[in-house]
Amino acid sequence: MVDLTEANFNETTKEGRWILDFYAPWCPHCQKLKPILENAHFNIQNEAPQAQLNFGLVDCTVEKELSARFGIQGYPTLKFARKGKVIDYTGGRAVADFVDFAKQFMRPAVRTLGTAQEVQELMESYAVVFVLVAESYEVIEDFVELWRIQGKVGFGWTSDRNLLQNYIQQPANYPGLYLFNDNPVKKYEVYDRPFEKEEMEEWMTFNAYPLFNEYDFNNWRALSSDRKAVIAVADPTNNDHKAFLETIKIVAAKFKDAFVFGYFDMTKYHRYISQFRLEEYPGVVVFDVPKDIFYKSERTHKTEQDVSDFLEAVLNDKIEPQGGGSGVGGKLQQIGDNLYWQFKDHPYLFGGMTLLVVLIFALIFFITTSDTDEPEPESKKQK
Protein backbone atom coordinates (compact mmCIF):
# COMPACT_ATOMS: atom_id res chain seq x y z
CA MET A 1 0.00 0.00 0.00
CA VAL A 2 1.35 3.38 -1.06
CA ASP A 3 0.80 6.85 0.37
CA LEU A 4 0.02 9.12 -2.57
CA THR A 5 0.69 12.84 -2.71
CA GLU A 6 0.34 15.60 -5.26
CA ALA A 7 4.05 15.16 -6.00
CA ASN A 8 4.05 11.41 -6.69
CA PHE A 9 0.48 10.67 -7.80
CA ASN A 10 0.82 10.86 -11.59
CA GLU A 11 4.12 9.01 -11.80
CA THR A 12 3.08 6.29 -9.35
CA THR A 13 -0.32 5.47 -10.84
CA LYS A 14 0.61 5.57 -14.53
CA GLU A 15 1.45 1.84 -14.45
CA GLY A 16 -0.66 -1.05 -13.18
CA ARG A 17 -4.12 -0.88 -11.66
CA TRP A 18 -4.97 1.09 -8.53
CA ILE A 19 -7.68 1.22 -5.90
CA LEU A 20 -7.47 4.75 -4.50
CA ASP A 21 -8.68 5.40 -0.97
CA PHE A 22 -9.39 9.09 -0.31
CA TYR A 23 -9.71 9.32 3.46
CA ALA A 24 -9.54 11.55 6.51
CA PRO A 25 -7.72 10.28 9.62
CA TRP A 26 -10.53 11.40 11.95
CA CYS A 27 -13.25 9.58 9.95
CA PRO A 28 -14.49 6.43 11.79
CA HIS A 29 -15.57 4.75 8.54
CA CYS A 30 -12.08 5.32 7.14
CA GLN A 31 -10.57 3.77 10.24
CA LYS A 32 -12.74 0.68 9.76
CA LEU A 33 -11.86 0.40 6.09
CA LYS A 34 -8.07 0.62 6.44
CA PRO A 35 -7.47 -2.89 7.90
CA ILE A 36 -9.86 -4.31 5.30
CA LEU A 37 -7.75 -2.79 2.53
CA GLU A 38 -4.57 -4.09 4.16
CA ASN A 39 -5.96 -7.64 4.34
CA ALA A 40 -7.28 -7.41 0.78
CA HIS A 41 -3.89 -6.25 -0.46
CA PHE A 42 -2.18 -9.18 1.26
CA ASN A 43 -4.66 -11.73 -0.14
CA ILE A 44 -4.45 -10.33 -3.66
CA GLN A 45 -0.67 -10.57 -3.64
CA ASN A 46 -1.05 -14.27 -2.82
CA GLU A 47 -4.13 -15.23 -4.86
CA ALA A 48 -4.06 -12.92 -7.88
CA PRO A 49 -0.62 -11.36 -8.33
CA GLN A 50 -1.08 -11.26 -12.11
CA ALA A 51 -3.87 -8.72 -11.66
CA GLN A 52 -1.30 -6.06 -10.71
CA LEU A 53 -3.85 -4.37 -8.45
CA ASN A 54 -2.29 -1.88 -6.05
CA PHE A 55 -3.76 0.21 -3.24
CA GLY A 56 -3.04 3.92 -2.89
CA LEU A 57 -3.94 6.08 0.11
CA VAL A 58 -4.67 9.81 -0.12
CA ASP A 59 -4.97 11.75 3.14
CA CYS A 60 -7.44 14.46 2.12
CA THR A 61 -6.69 16.59 5.17
CA VAL A 62 -3.15 17.01 3.81
CA GLU A 63 -3.51 16.50 0.06
CA LYS A 64 -6.22 19.08 -0.48
CA GLU A 65 -5.31 19.72 -4.11
CA LEU A 66 -5.66 16.03 -4.96
CA SER A 67 -8.94 15.91 -3.08
CA ALA A 68 -10.29 18.88 -5.03
CA ARG A 69 -8.96 17.51 -8.32
CA PHE A 70 -11.11 14.40 -7.98
CA GLY A 71 -14.12 16.11 -6.44
CA ILE A 72 -13.98 14.29 -3.11
CA GLN A 73 -16.96 15.22 -0.93
CA GLY A 74 -17.19 12.37 1.55
CA TYR A 75 -14.92 9.89 3.29
CA PRO A 76 -13.87 7.31 2.50
CA THR A 77 -14.21 7.64 -1.27
CA LEU A 78 -12.81 4.84 -3.41
CA LYS A 79 -11.78 5.24 -7.02
CA PHE A 80 -10.08 3.07 -9.61
CA ALA A 81 -7.16 4.26 -11.74
CA ARG A 82 -5.62 2.80 -14.86
CA LYS A 83 -3.04 4.49 -17.11
CA GLY A 84 -3.77 7.95 -15.77
CA LYS A 85 -7.56 7.69 -16.00
CA VAL A 86 -9.65 7.62 -12.84
CA ILE A 87 -13.27 6.55 -12.35
CA ASP A 88 -15.46 5.71 -9.37
CA TYR A 89 -15.05 2.33 -7.71
CA THR A 90 -18.55 0.95 -7.21
CA GLY A 91 -17.82 -2.56 -5.96
CA GLY A 92 -18.19 -4.06 -2.51
CA ARG A 93 -15.93 -3.16 0.40
CA ALA A 94 -15.30 -6.51 2.06
CA VAL A 95 -11.98 -8.32 1.71
CA ALA A 96 -13.56 -10.95 -0.55
CA ASP A 97 -15.05 -8.22 -2.76
CA PHE A 98 -11.65 -6.68 -3.42
CA VAL A 99 -10.12 -10.10 -4.13
CA ASP A 100 -12.89 -10.94 -6.59
CA PHE A 101 -12.46 -7.52 -8.13
CA ALA A 102 -8.77 -8.26 -8.72
CA LYS A 103 -9.43 -11.70 -10.18
CA GLN A 104 -11.59 -10.29 -12.97
CA PHE A 105 -8.45 -8.81 -14.52
CA MET A 106 -7.14 -12.32 -15.05
CA ARG A 107 -10.00 -12.96 -17.51
CA PRO A 108 -10.47 -11.46 -21.00
CA ALA A 109 -12.15 -8.06 -20.82
CA VAL A 110 -13.99 -8.43 -24.13
CA ARG A 111 -16.15 -11.45 -24.94
CA THR A 112 -15.52 -12.96 -28.34
CA LEU A 113 -18.94 -13.58 -29.86
CA GLY A 114 -19.37 -16.41 -32.32
CA THR A 115 -22.98 -17.52 -31.92
CA ALA A 116 -26.40 -15.96 -31.38
CA GLN A 117 -26.55 -17.70 -28.00
CA GLU A 118 -23.35 -15.97 -26.87
CA VAL A 119 -24.80 -12.61 -27.94
CA GLN A 120 -27.99 -13.29 -25.99
CA GLU A 121 -26.05 -14.27 -22.86
CA LEU A 122 -24.06 -11.04 -23.05
CA MET A 123 -27.21 -8.94 -23.47
CA GLU A 124 -28.89 -10.62 -20.51
CA SER A 125 -25.88 -10.18 -18.24
CA TYR A 126 -25.49 -6.39 -18.37
CA ALA A 127 -27.63 -3.26 -18.34
CA VAL A 128 -25.30 -1.61 -20.87
CA VAL A 129 -23.56 -3.52 -23.66
CA PHE A 130 -21.13 -2.34 -26.33
CA VAL A 131 -20.49 -4.62 -29.29
CA LEU A 132 -17.69 -3.92 -31.74
CA VAL A 133 -17.94 -5.41 -35.23
CA ALA A 134 -14.44 -5.28 -36.66
CA GLU A 135 -11.31 -7.23 -37.49
CA SER A 136 -10.09 -6.95 -33.87
CA TYR A 137 -11.02 -5.16 -30.63
CA GLU A 138 -7.65 -3.49 -30.08
CA VAL A 139 -9.09 0.00 -30.65
CA ILE A 140 -11.36 -0.24 -27.57
CA GLU A 141 -9.14 -2.38 -25.35
CA ASP A 142 -7.91 0.41 -23.06
CA PHE A 143 -11.43 1.75 -22.58
CA VAL A 144 -12.76 -1.70 -21.76
CA GLU A 145 -9.99 -2.26 -19.25
CA LEU A 146 -11.12 0.83 -17.36
CA TRP A 147 -14.88 0.53 -17.58
CA ARG A 148 -15.56 -3.16 -17.14
CA ILE A 149 -15.11 -2.71 -13.39
CA GLN A 150 -18.46 -0.93 -13.20
CA GLY A 151 -20.12 -4.32 -13.34
CA LYS A 152 -23.08 -2.99 -15.33
CA VAL A 153 -21.20 -2.63 -18.61
CA GLY A 154 -20.49 -5.57 -20.91
CA PHE A 155 -18.25 -5.66 -23.97
CA GLY A 156 -18.39 -7.97 -26.95
CA TRP A 157 -16.55 -8.32 -30.23
CA THR A 158 -17.30 -10.14 -33.46
CA SER A 159 -16.16 -10.01 -37.05
CA ASP A 160 -19.51 -11.43 -38.26
CA ARG A 161 -21.78 -8.66 -39.60
CA ASN A 162 -24.86 -10.88 -39.35
CA LEU A 163 -24.50 -11.90 -35.71
CA LEU A 164 -26.54 -8.98 -34.31
CA GLN A 165 -29.52 -9.30 -36.64
CA ASN A 166 -31.86 -10.41 -33.84
CA TYR A 167 -31.29 -6.98 -32.25
CA ILE A 168 -30.75 -4.58 -35.16
CA GLN A 169 -32.76 -6.37 -37.91
CA GLN A 170 -30.06 -5.85 -40.53
CA PRO A 171 -26.39 -6.63 -41.16
CA ALA A 172 -24.08 -4.59 -38.96
CA ASN A 173 -21.75 -1.88 -40.19
CA TYR A 174 -18.19 -3.04 -40.72
CA PRO A 175 -16.43 -1.70 -38.85
CA GLY A 176 -19.24 -0.78 -36.50
CA LEU A 177 -19.77 -0.01 -32.82
CA TYR A 178 -23.16 -0.59 -31.21
CA LEU A 179 -24.62 0.43 -27.86
CA PHE A 180 -27.42 -1.60 -26.27
CA ASN A 181 -29.12 -0.14 -23.20
CA ASP A 182 -31.94 -1.46 -21.00
CA ASN A 183 -35.09 0.61 -20.88
CA PRO A 184 -36.49 -1.91 -19.93
CA VAL A 185 -35.63 -3.91 -23.09
CA LYS A 186 -32.47 -3.65 -25.16
CA LYS A 187 -32.54 -0.67 -27.51
CA TYR A 188 -29.57 0.17 -29.64
CA GLU A 189 -27.63 3.11 -31.01
CA VAL A 190 -24.96 3.11 -33.69
CA TYR A 191 -21.68 4.97 -33.30
CA ASP A 192 -21.56 7.50 -36.16
CA ARG A 193 -18.30 9.38 -35.59
CA PRO A 194 -14.84 8.77 -37.07
CA PHE A 195 -13.48 5.34 -36.18
CA GLU A 196 -10.66 6.76 -34.07
CA LYS A 197 -9.71 5.74 -30.56
CA GLU A 198 -10.24 9.08 -28.78
CA GLU A 199 -13.56 9.76 -30.52
CA MET A 200 -14.81 6.27 -29.72
CA GLU A 201 -13.75 6.49 -26.07
CA GLU A 202 -15.52 9.84 -25.68
CA TRP A 203 -18.76 8.39 -27.10
CA MET A 204 -18.57 5.26 -24.97
CA THR A 205 -17.80 7.25 -21.82
CA PHE A 206 -20.91 9.37 -22.37
CA ASN A 207 -23.04 6.24 -22.79
CA ALA A 208 -21.38 3.88 -20.33
CA TYR A 209 -23.84 4.38 -17.48
CA PRO A 210 -27.27 2.74 -17.44
CA LEU A 211 -30.18 4.92 -18.46
CA PHE A 212 -31.53 4.66 -14.93
CA ASN A 213 -29.20 4.51 -11.92
CA GLU A 214 -29.68 3.77 -8.26
CA TYR A 215 -28.22 6.79 -6.51
CA ASP A 216 -26.48 6.73 -3.17
CA PHE A 217 -24.74 9.27 -0.97
CA ASN A 218 -21.43 8.92 -2.82
CA ASN A 219 -22.27 8.31 -6.48
CA TRP A 220 -25.01 10.69 -7.55
CA ARG A 221 -22.84 13.79 -7.82
CA ALA A 222 -20.15 11.88 -9.72
CA LEU A 223 -22.71 10.47 -12.15
CA SER A 224 -24.11 13.96 -12.73
CA SER A 225 -20.91 15.88 -13.40
CA ASP A 226 -21.59 16.51 -17.10
CA ARG A 227 -25.40 16.60 -17.25
CA LYS A 228 -28.20 17.72 -14.96
CA ALA A 229 -29.47 14.93 -12.71
CA VAL A 230 -33.09 13.86 -12.78
CA ILE A 231 -33.65 12.51 -9.29
CA ALA A 232 -36.67 10.39 -8.53
CA VAL A 233 -37.35 9.77 -4.85
CA ALA A 234 -39.43 6.71 -4.10
CA ASP A 235 -39.88 3.55 -2.07
CA PRO A 236 -39.06 0.72 -4.51
CA THR A 237 -41.02 -1.78 -2.40
CA ASN A 238 -44.27 0.17 -2.82
CA ASN A 239 -46.28 -0.81 -5.90
CA ASP A 240 -47.40 2.74 -6.73
CA HIS A 241 -43.85 3.99 -6.33
CA LYS A 242 -42.52 1.17 -8.53
CA ALA A 243 -44.94 2.20 -11.27
CA PHE A 244 -43.66 5.77 -10.94
CA LEU A 245 -40.06 4.60 -11.35
CA GLU A 246 -41.01 2.66 -14.48
CA THR A 247 -42.47 5.88 -15.88
CA ILE A 248 -39.19 7.70 -15.21
CA LYS A 249 -37.31 4.93 -17.04
CA ILE A 250 -39.44 5.46 -20.14
CA VAL A 251 -38.84 9.22 -20.05
CA ALA A 252 -35.09 8.60 -19.62
CA ALA A 253 -34.85 7.17 -23.13
CA LYS A 254 -36.17 10.44 -24.59
CA PHE A 255 -33.98 12.82 -22.60
CA LYS A 256 -30.78 10.86 -21.99
CA ASP A 257 -28.60 13.32 -23.93
CA ALA A 258 -29.66 16.19 -21.67
CA PHE A 259 -29.99 14.49 -18.27
CA VAL A 260 -28.67 11.65 -16.15
CA PHE A 261 -31.51 9.67 -14.57
CA GLY A 262 -31.69 7.80 -11.30
CA TYR A 263 -33.52 7.39 -8.03
CA PHE A 264 -32.95 7.55 -4.31
CA ASP A 265 -34.49 4.85 -2.15
CA MET A 266 -36.34 6.99 0.39
CA THR A 267 -36.32 4.16 2.94
CA LYS A 268 -32.50 4.28 3.05
CA TYR A 269 -31.83 7.99 2.61
CA HIS A 270 -34.80 9.57 4.37
CA ARG A 271 -32.77 12.40 5.87
CA TYR A 272 -30.41 12.98 2.97
CA ILE A 273 -33.25 13.50 0.48
CA SER A 274 -34.66 16.33 2.60
CA GLN A 275 -32.30 18.67 0.72
CA PHE A 276 -34.48 18.22 -2.38
CA ARG A 277 -37.45 19.77 -0.51
CA LEU A 278 -40.17 17.58 -1.97
CA GLU A 279 -43.59 17.97 -0.39
CA GLU A 280 -44.82 14.47 -1.26
CA TYR A 281 -43.53 11.13 -2.48
CA PRO A 282 -42.87 9.68 -4.94
CA GLY A 283 -41.48 12.83 -6.48
CA VAL A 284 -38.90 14.13 -8.91
CA VAL A 285 -36.46 17.04 -8.98
CA VAL A 286 -33.70 18.12 -11.33
CA PHE A 287 -30.32 18.99 -9.81
CA ASP A 288 -27.50 20.90 -11.48
CA VAL A 289 -24.47 19.64 -9.57
CA PRO A 290 -21.79 22.10 -10.79
CA LYS A 291 -24.02 25.08 -9.98
CA ASP A 292 -25.51 23.50 -6.84
CA ILE A 293 -29.04 24.51 -7.82
CA PHE A 294 -32.17 22.48 -8.34
CA TYR A 295 -35.50 22.67 -10.13
CA LYS A 296 -38.86 21.49 -8.93
CA SER A 297 -42.44 22.20 -9.85
CA GLU A 298 -45.46 22.96 -7.75
CA ARG A 299 -47.31 20.24 -9.64
CA THR A 300 -47.12 16.54 -8.90
CA HIS A 301 -45.61 14.62 -11.81
CA LYS A 302 -46.89 11.06 -12.05
CA THR A 303 -47.52 10.43 -15.75
CA GLU A 304 -45.03 10.16 -18.60
CA GLN A 305 -46.39 13.35 -20.15
CA ASP A 306 -46.19 15.26 -16.86
CA VAL A 307 -42.54 14.33 -16.33
CA SER A 308 -41.67 15.08 -19.97
CA ASP A 309 -43.31 18.52 -19.75
CA PHE A 310 -41.41 19.24 -16.55
CA LEU A 311 -38.07 18.38 -18.13
CA GLU A 312 -38.85 20.42 -21.24
CA ALA A 313 -39.61 23.38 -18.98
CA VAL A 314 -36.25 22.96 -17.24
CA LEU A 315 -34.42 22.81 -20.56
CA ASN A 316 -36.21 25.93 -21.82
CA ASP A 317 -35.54 27.93 -18.61
CA LYS A 318 -39.23 28.17 -17.80
CA ILE A 319 -38.72 27.07 -14.20
CA GLU A 320 -36.81 29.25 -11.76
CA PRO A 321 -33.94 27.34 -10.13
CA GLN A 322 -33.59 27.25 -6.38
CA GLY A 323 -30.26 27.58 -4.63
CA GLY A 324 -29.55 24.26 -3.01
CA GLY A 325 -26.42 25.49 -1.25
CA SER A 326 -26.40 29.27 -1.47
CA GLY A 327 -25.97 31.45 1.58
CA VAL A 328 -24.95 30.55 5.11
CA GLY A 329 -28.12 28.57 5.74
CA GLY A 330 -27.70 26.50 2.62
CA LYS A 331 -24.07 25.76 3.37
CA LEU A 332 -24.94 24.74 6.92
CA GLN A 333 -27.60 22.35 5.65
CA GLN A 334 -25.20 20.84 3.12
CA ILE A 335 -22.47 20.39 5.73
CA GLY A 336 -25.00 19.00 8.19
CA ASP A 337 -26.14 16.39 5.69
CA ASN A 338 -22.54 15.34 5.02
CA LEU A 339 -21.78 15.14 8.74
CA TYR A 340 -24.85 13.03 9.35
CA TRP A 341 -23.85 10.42 6.80
CA GLN A 342 -20.27 10.36 7.98
CA PHE A 343 -21.14 9.98 11.67
CA LYS A 344 -24.62 8.45 11.70
CA ASP A 345 -23.29 5.44 13.61
CA HIS A 346 -21.63 7.73 16.18
CA PRO A 347 -24.36 10.12 17.42
CA TYR A 348 -22.27 11.81 20.12
CA LEU A 349 -19.45 12.53 17.68
CA PHE A 350 -21.99 13.77 15.14
CA GLY A 351 -23.47 16.15 17.71
CA GLY A 352 -20.06 17.49 18.68
CA MET A 353 -18.95 18.05 15.09
CA THR A 354 -22.24 19.75 14.22
CA LEU A 355 -21.95 22.11 17.19
CA LEU A 356 -18.38 22.96 16.20
CA VAL A 357 -19.41 23.80 12.62
CA VAL A 358 -22.29 25.98 13.83
CA LEU A 359 -19.97 27.89 16.16
CA ILE A 360 -17.44 28.46 13.37
CA PHE A 361 -20.12 29.80 11.03
CA ALA A 362 -21.51 32.01 13.79
CA LEU A 363 -18.05 33.45 14.41
CA ILE A 364 -17.49 34.09 10.70
CA PHE A 365 -20.91 35.73 10.42
CA PHE A 366 -20.21 37.96 13.44
CA ILE A 367 -16.82 39.06 12.10
CA THR A 368 -18.03 39.79 8.57
CA THR A 369 -21.15 41.70 9.63
CA SER A 370 -19.81 43.73 12.54
CA ASP A 371 -19.00 47.42 11.94
CA THR A 372 -15.46 48.03 13.17
CA ASP A 373 -15.47 51.73 12.36
CA GLU A 374 -17.90 52.96 14.98
CA PRO A 375 -19.16 56.49 14.16
CA GLU A 376 -18.70 59.30 16.63
CA PRO A 377 -21.76 60.40 18.61
CA GLU A 378 -23.49 63.47 17.19
CA SER A 379 -22.87 65.42 20.39
CA LYS A 380 -19.12 64.92 20.08
CA LYS A 381 -19.09 65.95 16.41
CA GLN A 382 -20.82 69.25 17.20
CA LYS A 383 -18.11 70.24 19.62
N, C-alpha and C positions, 0 to 999 in steps of 0.2 A: 504494500500500500504506500502511495506516494503523496506527500504534501505538495499541493500545487499552488503556485503564486502567479501574479501578473508577469513576473520575469521569466518563469520557466514553463508556463502553460502551453504555449504554442509548440515549442520545441519538443516537449515531453509527450504530448498527445498526438503528434503527427503520425506516429507509427503504432500499429496494434489497435486493439479495441479497449474502450475505457468506460467504466461506470464512474460517473462523477457525483460525489456527495457534497452538496453545498449545505453547510451546517453552521450552527452557532453553538459555542461551548456551553452556554447556559440553558440550551433547549433540552428538556427532558426526553423528548422523542428522539432527538439526535443522540443522546447518551445511550438510549436503548438500542439504537440501530448500529452503533459503532462495533460492538462485539459480534453482531450478526454478520456485518461486512467482513470482519477479520476471519471469522470461521468459514465464510463462503470463499474468501480468497484462498485460504489454506486448502479447502476441499477441491477447488477448481484446479489448483496447481497439481493435485494428485490424480484427479479423475478426468480432467479435460485440459491438459496443458497445451494441446494443439490449438485450442480456441484463442489463445493469446489475449485473454480478457484480464485487464488490469483494473485496479481501483485507485481513484484519485480523490483526495480530500481537499476541499476549499473552505477555509475558515472565513465566513462572510463578515465577521466582525473586524477582520484585519484586511482581507482582500475585497475592499468595497468596490473597486473598479471592475473586478471580475464578476462580482455579484450583480452590479448594474448592467454589465455587458450582456448577461444572460437572463436578465429580467427576473431575478430571484425575489419572490415576495413572501415565501414561507419556508420554514425549516422542519425537517430536512427536505430538500428538493434533490431528486435524482435525475440525472441526464445521461445520455449515451453519446459517446464521441467516436468518430471514425474518420481518419484522414482529414482532420481539421473541421469536419462538420459535426454539429451538435444538435440532437433532438431530445425530446422528453423520453425518459424511461417510464414505461407504463406497466411493467410487470410486477409480480409479487415481491414481497420484502422479507420472506423467510429464507433461511440458508438454502433449502432445497430449491426454491424458486430461482435463486441466482445461479445455482449449479445447472439446473435445467436450461436456463437462459444461455449459459456458456456452451452447453452441449449442442445447441442448435447450429452453432457455427462450424460444427464438424460435419454437417450435412449440406448437400447442395442448396443454394439459395433459390434457384430457379428450377421449377419442375419442367422436365422435358415431356411434352405432350405428344403422344403417338396415336391415341385412340379417343373416340367420343366419350368413352367411360372415364378416361383420365381427365378429360376436360370437365365433365360433370362433377367429378369428385373435387376438383379444384374450386369450381363455382360454389359448391355446397359447403366448402370449408371456411370461406372468408366472406366478409361483408364487402370488401373491395378487392377486385382482381384486375391485374394488368396482364395482357397476353401480347407477346411480341411475335410477329410472323416475319421471319427473316432467316438469313443463312446461319447466323449465330446470335447469341444474346450478349456478346461482349460489350455492346454499346450501353447497356443498362446495368451492367454488373455492379458497378460502384454504388449506384442508387439503390439497388436491391439489397446490397450488403447493409446499408444504413437503415432502410425502412422496413425490412422484414421483421425487425424486433417488435414492431407495433402489435403484432399478433392478429390484427384485423385486415392485413394486406397480404394477398397472395400473388405470386408471380409465376407465369408460365411462358414457355417458348415452344414454337413449332415452326417447321419449314413448309408445312402442308397448308395451302391456301383454303382448302375445303373443310378443314377440321372444325371450324367455328360456325358452320352453316346452321346448326340447330339454334344458334343465338343471334346471328346477324342475317340469316336468310339469303346469303349470297357469298360468293368466294371472297376471301379477305384480300385486302391490299397487300402487295409484296414489294418492298417491305411495308409492314403496317404495325401500328401499335393501338391496342384497343383497351378501353376502360369499361369494366362492368361493375355496377354499384347497386346494392340492395335498396329497393324503395317501394314495396317490400320484395319485389321480384327483380331479377337481374335485368337492368337496362344498360345499354352500351353507348359509348361515344368513341369517335375515331380521332386519333391524333392527326392534325392537319397542318402542322408546322414543318419547317425543314428537318430532315432526319439527321440532326446533329446532337451530340451528347448534351451540351448545356441547355439547348432548347427543350429537349425531351425531359431532362431532369426537372426543369422549371415547371413544365406541364404536369408531370407526375406528382411533384410536390404539392401543387395546388389541389390536386384531386385525390391525394393519398388518404385523406380521412373519410370515414363513412359519412353519408349524407346526414345521418342523425346520430349524435353522440350522447353518451351518458356523462354529464358533467360532474366533477367533484371539486373540492376546495382548491386543488392544485392545478387541474388541467384546463379549466374553462378559459382562463385568460390567455394561456399559451395557444390554445386552439383558435382563439379569436384575434390574433395579432394582426392579421392582414384583411379581415372582413368584420363587419358588425356581427355581433352574436345574437341570434334569436334564441331566447331562453324560455323554454316551457317549464312551468313548475307544477308538478302533479304527483299523485300517489299512484305508482304503477300497479298496485294491488287492487285498486278500485276500478270497477268495470267502466264507469263513466269517464274516469280519468284516462284509462287505457284507450278508450275511443278517441278522446281528445288528442292523445299522443299520436295515434294513427293518422289523424287529420293533419297534424304538423308535419309528419313524414311525407305526406302527399304534396303539401305546399313546398317542402324543401326541394323537391325535384325541379320546381319552377324557378326558384330564386337562389339556387346554390352558387351562382356566380357572384351574387351580391352579399350573401350572408352565410355564416356558419350556423348550423342548427344543432340543438341538443336540449337536454332536459335535466333539471335537478329533481332528485327524489326528495319530496318534501318531508318524508318520514325520517330521513337521515340528516337533512340539513335545515331543520326547521328554523333555527336561529339565523343561520347564514343568509338564507333567502329573504330575510326581512329587509335587507338593503334594497331589494327591488320594489318594495312598497306596493305590493299587490293587495287589493282589498278583498279578493275572493279567489278560490282555487277550484279547478285548475285555471291557470292564467298564463299569459305570455307577455314578455317585455323584450325590447331590443336594446342591447348594450354596446356602446362604442368604447372599447377598452382603451385605446391610446388617448382618447379625450376624456375618459372617465365620466361620460354622460350616458343617460339612458332615455328611452322613449317608451311611453305607455299611453294607452287611450282610456278615456272614461267609459267606453263601451266594453262589454264582455264579448270576447271573440271565441266562439265555439265551433263555427262552421268553416269549411274550407274557404268560402268566399269572404267571410269576415276577416280571417287571418290574412288572406291575400290582399284585401283592401287596406288593412292596417300596414302591411309591409310596403305597399305602393305609396302610401301616405308618408312613411318614413323616408323612402327614397326620394320623394318629390318635395321634401322639406315642408310638409303640411302639418307636421306635429312638432310642437315646441319641445326641445330636449330639456331634461332636468339634470341638474348637476349632482351626480352621484357622490362626488367627493370634494365639492368646492366649499371653501370657507372653513372656519375652525370646527364648526359642528360636524360638517361632513367628514373632515379628516379624523375627528375623534371617533365617529362611528366606524369608519374604515379600520382604524387601528384597533378599536374595540373588538370588531369581528375577527381580525387576525389573531389578537391575543386569546380570544375565546377558543379558537380552533387549535392554537398551539398548546394551551394549558387547560383544556376542558377536563382532563383527568386529574388535574391538580388545582382544585378550587381555591385553596388559600393562596397559592402562588399567583393564580390568575387575578385574585382580588388585589394583591399587593402590587402587581405590575400595572393593573388598571389605575389604581390610585396614584401611582408614580407618574404615569402618563398625563393624567388629569392635572396634577400639580404643576408639571412642566409646562403644559399648555396655558394654565392660568397665569404662571409667572411670565411667559412670553407675551400673553395678552396684556398684562398689567404694564410691562415695560414699554411695549409698542404704542399703548394708548395714553399713557400718562404724559402730562404737559410739564416738561422740565424747566421751561422758561416761564416762571410764574410772574404775571404782570404786577406792577406796583399798584397799591391802593390809590384810588382817585384822590383821597385827601393828601397823600404824600406828593402826588404829582403837582397839585395846586400850589404847594409851598415852593 
